[in-house]
């Protein structure tokens, strides 16, 4: 999980049936707008990095989603677990056009909300359940590949050791899986 500065406001997906709570500063976008926003950015060789510790509740979001996408879309998908830095060389070798990081992000939204983040939206240091900050990893990649780097984050609930994924985060992962199946289906380049 990584942290977002309080002053920044990501683009959040507005799901049907959700009610606004403490989201007055968020820029809400619909499912269709989110799909359109990604469609224009996700093209060419795509690498997806699922980040998170599968033993720490909602922190497992990225790893869980990555595992569910493997072999189902035309992208190189890595389940990085909490050790994102171990995937630097494999990502660089792929020479991707787009790199998508999937992680939990602590931002001002209800549990399970999804948002798009740019590198500058993420705090470089602070609380993290990873061995390296996703922002530092993104900065390293920018020096080695000419790929567009996107982070898709989900607001977590509990990230305590031994907890399971919450129903809200599972729902968010399922929604995102649907996005990826539409955006980059298997067998399409």
N, C-alpha and C positions, 0 to 999 in steps of 0.2 A: 504494500500500500504506500502511496506517496501523498504528499501534502500539496494543496493549492493555496496561494496567498489569498487572504480575505478580500482584497480589492479586485481581483480578477473574476470575470463572469463567463463561464464556458457556455457553449451551445448545448442545451439539454433537450432530450427527446421528451415530448409531452405525450404520455400514453393515455389512451382512452380510460376514463374512470378515475383518473388521479385528481386530487384536489390540491390547489396551491397552499403550501404551508411554508412560510419563511423563504419563499422563492421570488420575492418581488424584484430582486436584482438579476435574476436569471433570464437569459434570452431563450424562451421556449420555442422549440421547433417540432413540427409534427413528424410522424413516421415517414410520410412521403417526402418532406423537406430534408430529413436526415438521409434518406436513401439518395435523393438528388444531390445533396452535398457530397456524399461519398462517391457517387457514380462519376462525378467530374474529376475526382482526385485519385480514384483507384483504377489504375490502368497499367498495362505492361507487366513486367515481372514483379510479383507481389510476395513479400515475406511478412508473415504474421508471427508475433512473439507473444505468447501467453505467459504472463508473469504472476507468481504467487505461490504461497506455501500451502500445499494441500492438507496440511495438518492444523491450519489456523483459520477455521471457519470461512467467512466471506473472503478472506485474502486469497482463497483458492480460485476465485472467479476466472482470472486469466488462464490459469492452467487447465481448468475445467472446460472452458470454451475452446481452447486450442485443441485439446484431445477430441472434442466433439466435431471439429472441423477437419481433422487429418483425413486425407484421402477423399474428401467430399467436395473440395473446391480446387480450382487451378491456382494454387499458391503453395509456397513452401511454408509449412506451419511447424513452429517449434514450441514445445512446452518447456519453458525455461525454469520453471519452479522459482525459488527465490534467488537463484544465481544467474541473473541476466548477463553478467560479464562473461560467462562461459560460452556465450553464443555470439560474441563479437566476430571472431574469425569465420564461423560458418555463414553469418549474415553477409560479411564483406565478400566472401567467395561467391555468393549467389548473385552479386552485382545487381541488386534490385532497383526498380524504378520507384517503388513505394514500400515503405516499412510501416507496419501497423503494430503498435504496442497495445496490449489488452491488460488492464490492471484495475485494481480498486483505487479510488482517489477520494481523499477526505475533502469534500467541498460542501458548500451550503445548499443541501438538497435533502429530500427524504431518502430513506433506505431504498436501494434498488434503482435509483434514477441513473440514467445514462447521459454522458456528455462527451463532446469532442474537446480535446485539449491540444494546444500547440506547446512546443518546448518551453516557451517563456511563461506559460501558465503554471508550470510546475516549480515548486520550491527545490533548490539544489540540495539543501541540507535540512535536517529536522527529523521528525519521526518517520521511519521507514521500516518495513518488514523485510527489506531486500539487502543484499550484500553491497550493492551499488545503487546510487540514486538513478532513477530512470532519466532524469534530466542530464546528468553527467554522461550516461550511456548514449543519449541522443546527440550530445555535443561531440563525443568521440566518433560516432558514426558519420556525422556531417563532415568530418575531416577526411573520411576514407571513401565515401560513396556519394554519388550525386542523386540520392533518392529523396523523395518527399517523405517526411516522417510525421506520422499522425498517432496520437494516443487517444484511445477510446477508454474512458473510465466509467466505473460504476461506484456509486456511494455504498460503502459497506456498512453492515451492522457489526456484529461481534467478529473480532479477529483473534479471539482467545484460542490458545492451544487446545486441541481436542474437540473443538466445536465443528458442526457441520455447516454447509452452505445454507443460508436462509432461503426461504421460499421466494422472497423478493429478488434476490440476486440470481437464483436459478431462472426465474421468469425473465430477468434482463438478459441473461446468457442465451436463453432460447430465442428471444426477440432478435438479438444480434446474430445468432446463427442463421436465422431467416434472412437477414440483410445480406450476409456473406454468400449464402446459397443463391440469392438473386443477382448479386453484383459480380461474382466470379465463379460461376458454376463449373464443375469438373468438365474437362474436355474443350473448354473455350479459352482461347488466348487473345 
